[in-house]
Amino acid sequence: MVRSLSNVPIFANEIFNQLYKNMRILLLGSGGREHALAWKINQSVWTNPLYIAPGNPGTSQFGINVNLDITDFEAISAFCISEKIEMVVVGPEEPLVNGLCDFFQTNEALRKIYFVGPSREGARLEGSKAFAKAFMERNHIPTAGYREFTSETYEEGVKYLQEHSLPIVLKADGLAAGKGVVICHNYLEAIAEFELMIQQSKFGEASKKVVVEEFLDGIELSVFALTDGKNYILLPEAKDYKQIGEGDIGLNTGGMGAVSPVPFATPGFMHKVEERIIKPTINGLQKENIDYRGFVFFGLINVKGDPFVIEYNCRLGDPETEVVIPRLENDIVGLFVATFNGELDKVTVRVDPRAAVTVMAVSHGYPMGFEKGFEITGLGENFGKESLLFQAGTKEENGKVLTNGGRVLCITSYGKDIEEAVNTSLDMLNYVNYEGIYYRGDIGYEFIKH
């Protein structure tokens, strides 16, 4: 009997399938994204066992947490060898940007492991804004006009800012934990931020180079592709909410919630996204001989019906993962095997037709200074089949789960539409509590009629 395992490729015979029925998997990361991925990977018929490094108290429900530093490649290597790991899934961007994929490929003992994530060169799409903009320019992918500046061209940059139309977007070139983008509405602010970033290292090494972009006025969304370097599949799209305050006001955060699907992402709009952005990106990676087997996150903006790229990420977004992965019906490990084997052209994606909404609960004071170490109650509640709780910034001490970060946890709920899903998530959050808990009550507000 030949089986397809949730629309992964139908292989030639049952013996081949059996080779991969029990796969020893290591998932790297510790946030809400990794909790959602652990939940999904654990459902796979291929998974046995799943290790999460370092994980959090929530991920331990679905696998074995391992105390590994995700930036310590030698320790990861030693663990993979000792535990006979067959697949590594990388959640956050830092190991990818630092070349973990290349480390595996150049190590005889590791190169046969199924590795989900791009090479160092591929990860530069996220690791360097200047590299990403130049890549888009070379491959004729629609994006905002830009210039890049360093300390050597600082005076030229100041003059450029003074002649630029308002608002002006300043981006730290490197990784800045999602906080390296500033939108300036007057010239004094723009020049002051430019000086802080380049001359005073506001974002450390990340802002030694600054990309200055034109401001695009529209509504944002996130689109996710999984690619084997030649073929790709699209996951459900999502829209996240970055600002701390309701009505999208206040400081930027790592994300206060997300919705999926996105109502304005119609078949016509998504056709434009595929033809103008996704296909040229995947073709560009192949044309430039960039080894890329993993997720591509397209941060897009809809400007009067036309899509433009704001940014690339080399991994899934957070909190978008917490709505995208629950809507994906395929066996995700089977998708990863197809990715490694270059067989994504044989895959059909299946998506839950229901809406999903996640609402993130954060610590008081986030994204600025905040305290942690407060006990979280209500985690043992039965949220039913319509809701899922994913932990992010948490830790366990003496049998208690405590807050351990700015973004603490989120609840994702299904619904017939966004309004029903968000209301269910908000209802479920009433059962969870810790000192200083805060969350936005208006996630998805622009798509709710009442």
N, C-alpha and C positions, 0 to 999 in steps of 0.2 A: 504494500500500500504506500503510495506517495502522498505526502502532505505538504502544505505550503506555509504553515505556521504564521497565520495572520497576514497573508499577502507578502511575506518575504519570498524570494525566488523559490520556485518548485525545483528542487534539485533532482538529479538523475535517479537516485535510489535511496532506499531507507537507510542503508549502511552509512551513507554520507551524513544524513540527518542525525543519526545516533552519535556520530563523532562529536557533535556540538550540542547535544541535548543537555549535558551538564557542563557548564562553562564557569570557570573560576574567574570572578570579575572584581576589579578594584575601581572604585569611584573616588575621585579626588575632590575635596571641597567640604565645606561645613555650614553652608547657608540654607536659605529656603529653597533655592534652586536645586541644591543637592538632595534635600529632603524629598522634593517632588520627584527627582530622577530616581532616588532609591526606591520610593513607593512604586514607580512604574517598572523599573528593572526587576524588582522582586516578583512582579507578576509574570515574568517571562518563563516559558517552559525551558529555556536554555540556562537559567541562572541557578548555580549551585556550587559554592556559596557566593554571597556578595559581601565584600569588604568595603568600608567607607573610611577614608582617611582625610582629616581626623574625625569628620562627622559631628553630630550633635546629639543630644538626648532623643530627639525625634527620629533620626536616621537609624538608631539602634533597634527600632521596631521592625526594620526590614533587612537588617544585615548585622555585621560585626564591625563595630567601630575600632579603628586602629590608630594609635598615637604616632602619626607620621607628619612631619613638616612637608607641605606640598612644594616647598622650594628646595628641599634637600634631595637632589636627584640620586645620590649614592644610596641613601636610606630607602628610597622608593625602589631602586633597582634591587637591592638586597632582599627586600620584602617580596617582590615579584618572583625572584628566583627561588627563595625558600618556600613560598606558598604555591608555587607552580601556577602563577596567575596567567590566564589566557586572553584576557581583555582588560584594557585600561580605558576608562572614560574620564575625561578631564572636565570639571565643571567651570572653575574660574579661569580668567585670562592670563594671570601672571606666569604660571608654569609654561604655558604655550608661547608667550612672548619671549620667555627666557630660553626656549629651545628644548623642552622636554621631549617633543616628538623626534627631533634630530638625535638626541641622546639615546633614545631607544633604537633608532634606525642604524646607528653606528656601533651598537653593542651586539656582538654575536649572540649573547645569551638572551637578548630582549627583542631582537628584530622580528621574530615570528609572532609576537604578541599582537593581537588586534588592538590598534591604538586609535582612539576616536578623538581627533583634534589635528589641526594643521601643523605644518613645519614652522620653524622660526620665521622664515620668509613670508609664509602665508599669514602668520599671526601679526605681521607688520601692518596689515590692514587695520588692526585695532591699535597696535603698539605705537604707530606713528601717524598722526593726522596728515602730515605733509606727504608721507608715502602714499596714503590712501587717496589724497586729492590728486596727486600726480598719476596714480593708477587709473583713476576715473577719467582724467583728462586724456590719457593715452588711449583709453578704450571707449571714449565718446559716451560716457555715462553721465546723465544730467545731475548736476550738483551746483551749489552756490559758487560764484566767482570768488577767488582768494589770492592772497599773497602770503609768503612766509618770511619771518624775520628772526634774527639772532642778535646777540650782543654786538657783533661786528657790523650789523646793518641797523642798529637801534635808531640812529638819527633819521635815516631814510624811512624807517617805520613810523616814527612820530609825524613826519611830514605827510606820509600816506594817510594816516589816521585823520589828520586835519583837513584833508581834501575828500574824505570818504563820506558817502551819504549815511544818514542815521536811520535806524539803530545800527551799531557795529557789533559784530560777533568776534570775540577773542577766544581762541582755543589753545590750551597747552598741548604741545605736540605729542607728548608721551602719556603714559598711564597716570591718572590722577584720581583714581577711585570714584569716577563719575562726577567729580566736582571741578574739573578743569575747564569748564565753559562759562564765559561771562558775556551777557548781552548788555551793551552800554547804550544809553539813550541820549548822552550828550558828549561833547568832545573832551571836557575836563575829566569826566569819569573814564573815558576810553584811554586817555593818555596816562592817567594815574594807574589804571589796572595793567596797562602795557608795561609801565615801569616796574610795578610790583612783580609781575610775572618774569620778566627778563632780568632786570637789574637786581631784584631782591629775592629771586627764587621762591616766589609765593607757593608754587607747587613743586619745589625741589628740582631735580633733574628734568622732570616732565616739562617744565616751562622754560628750559634753556632755548628752545625754539618755540615761537608762537605763530599760529596760523590766524590770519585776519580774514574773515569771511563777510560777504554781503548777507544781510538779514533776509530770510525768506518768510513771507507771511502766509500761514496756512495752518492745517491741522495735522498732527503727527500720528504715525502708526509704526508698528514693528512687524516686519515680515521675516520668516525664518526658513532657510533652506538647509537641507542636509545633502552634501555633495560627496561623490567619490572621486572628484577631480575632473570628471568628464560629464557625468549625468547628475541630475539632482531631483529631489522631491521637495514639495512645499508643505510645511506644517501649517496649522491654523494661524492666522494673523492675530495680532493683539494691539491694544493701545494702553500705555502705562501713564501714570500720573506722578510727575516728579516733584512738584512743589508741595511744601509742608502744609499750606493752608487751604481750606475749602474755597472753591472758586478759582483754583490755580493761582494763589498768591503766596508770597513769602519765599523763603530760601529753597534752593534745589536740594533734593535728597537723592538717595539711591533708588527711590520708588515707593510710593505710598499705596499703590494698588494697580490693578489692570483688569481689562475686560477683553473678552473674545466671544464671538466674532466682532469685527468693527463694521458698523452699519454702512459706512460710506465706501467700504472696500467691495464694491460691486464687481460682477464678472468683467464688465468693461474696464473699470479702473485697474483691476488685477491683471488684465491682459496687457495694459500699458506697462505695468510694473515688470511683468515677465519679459516682454519684448525689449523694453528700453533699459532695464536695470539688471535683472537676474541673469538672463542669457548672456549679455555682454560681460558680466562679471565672471561667470563660470568659464566662458570662452577666453577671457583675458587671462585668467589663472593658468589655463591650459597652454595658451599661446606663449606665455612668459615662463613656462616650465616651472611653475610654482606648485610644489607638492601640497595638495590641500584635500584632506579627507576628514570631514567633520562638519560642524554647523557654521553657517554664515548668517549673521544677524544683520539685516538691512534696516537701519534707522531711517525712515522715510518721512517726507512731508508732502501733503497733498496741497498743491498751489493751484487753485481754480481748476481742479480736475486733472492736473498733470503731476506725476510723481517725481520728486527729486531726492537724492541721497543726502542725508545729513551726516551720517557716520556708518561705518562698518564695525561690527564686533566679531571676534573669532570664536564665539561661544554663544550659548543661549543667554537671554537676558533674565534679570531678576528684578521685579516680580512677574514678568511675562511668562516665564516657565511654569509658574503655578496655575496659569489658566490654559496654556497651550498643551502641556503634557496631559492634563486630565481629559482634554478633548480628543487626544490622539488614541485611536482604537487599535492600531497595529501593535504587534509584539516589538517593542523597541530594540531588544537585543538582536532580533532577526534583522532589523533595519541596519544596525551597526555592522553586522556580518556582511550584509549586502554592500554596505559602504566600503568596507575594507577590500572586498572582492571585486569592486567595480561593476556591480550588478544592480544598481539602483534603477536602471531603465526597465527592470522586470518587476518593479514594485508599484502597487496601487495603494495610495494613502486612503485610509478610512477615518472619518471624523465624526464625533458625536454631534448631532445636529443641535443639541441644547447650547444655550449660552453659558459661559462660566465667568464669574467675577471673583477676584481676590481683593481683600481689604487688609492692609498691613497695619499691625499695631506696633508702635514705636515707644521708645523711652522719653520721658519728660525732658525737654531741652534739646532733643535731636532736631536738626543735624549739627548743632553747636555742642557745647558741653553737656554731658548727661551723666547721671550716676547709674551704677549697675549693681547686681547682687541681690535684687528683690525677688522674693518667692512668687512663682506664678501658680495660681490656683485655677481649677476648672479644666485642666488638660485631660482629665479622665472622663469628661462628659461624653455621652453618646450623641454625636452630631448627626446620626442617621446616614442614609445613603446619598443624601443630596449635598453634604458638606464634608470638606477635608481640612484638617488643621496641619499646617506645615511650620515647623520651628526654624528660626534663622539665628538670631543672636541669643543663644541659651547655653547653659551648662548645668551639670548635675553635681550636687554636693550633699553628702549625707542623706541620700534618698530623696532630695528635693530638687526641683528644676528651678533655676534662677535666671534672671535676666543677665545677659552678658554682651550686649551690644546696643547700637542705636535702633536698628530694626529688629524686633524681638520675634515676632511670629505673624502668621497671616492665616485667614480662613478663606478658602475657595469654595464657592457654592455653584451648583447647577441651577438653571431655571429655564422656563420656556422662552424668556427674553431677558435682557440685561436688568430691567427693573426688578423682576422677581428674584434673579440671582443675587443682586446686590442687597436686597432687603433680607434675604435669607442669611447672607454672610454677616450683616449687621446684627440680626437677631442672635446668631450663634456667638458673636463676640460678647454679648451680654453675660455669657456663662464663664468667660475668661477674665481674670483680673490679676493685676500686680500694681504696686505703688507707682503712680505717675503714668499709667497707661494712656495713650492718645492714639486716635485713628481718625481718618477723614470719613465723614458720613455721606460724602457726595461723589464717590467714585462712579464714573459712568454718567455723570449728571447731564451732559449734553445730549445723551441718547435716551433720556427718560422723559416721557410726555408730561408727567405731573410732578 
